Amino acid sequence: MLQGSSNPVPDMVVVLDTSDRIQLAMAKGLLDDAGIPLYVAGELATLVQELDPFLHKRVCLQVPRNREAEARKILENFHRPIR
């Protein structure tokens, strides 16, 4: 996960950094269901990946800073490996 000055949208924080389109879609769905606004930085790069699947472009899922704790809690179980 990235945070700090590399954040392309002010007052937003990165809660997921991935190149996995399925992981991104699931995380977006969970946050959307919770009513948390989100922005996906680098989403256009995934279009390139569709043309060449060997290019694993990373995207960052961002939420407003004031909803960060809530978003991280929602995504916490999502990130846990299945045992």
N, C-alpha and C positions, 0 to 999 in steps of 0.2 A: 504494500500500500504506500502511496505517495502522499506527502503533505508538505505544506510550506509554500515558498515563493514560486514554485513551479506550477502552482495551481492556476489554470487558465481562466477561471471564473471567480471574481472576488466574492467574499463571504460564503463560499462553498468549500466543502472539504471532501477529499477523496475517501470513500469507504470501501471501494473495490477497485483493484487494478488487475485486469485479466486479459488473456488472449482467447479465452474459451467462450464462444458465442452462446453456448447453452447455459453456462454459468451466468453470463451477463443477462440473458433473457429471464432466468429464474429469479435473480436478484432484483431486476427491474420489476417483475411481477409482485414479489413480496413487498417491496417498498411502495409500489403503486397501490396495492391492496390496503396498506396502512395509511394511505393518504399523504405520504411524504413526497414532496416535489423532488425531482431529480434532473440531472443533466449528465449526458454521456459525452465526455471529451474523447475525440478520436474515432467517433462512430463512423465517419466517412471512410476511415482507413479499413473498416471491415468490408467495404465494397471491393477494395483491391484484393482482399483475402479470398473473396468469392471467385475472383478470376484466377488467382494462384493460391491454392490452399496451403502451399508450403511457406507462404509469408504469414507468419503468426503475428499480426498487428495487435498491439496492446491498446486497450481502451480503459478509461477511468470513469467510474460511476461516482458522481458527486451529489451531495445533498447540502441543504442550507446548514450553516454552522450551528444554528439553534436547534436542529433536529438530528445532529450527529449522534448523540448518545442513543437515541431511540432507534436510529437506523442501524447502528453497530449491534445493538441488542437483538434486533430482528435478524440480522445477517450472521450473528454469532453461531447459532446452531447450523446454519447453512454451510459454514466453512469447516465445521468439525468433520474429520474423517469418520467413515462408518467402520466399526470394528466387527 
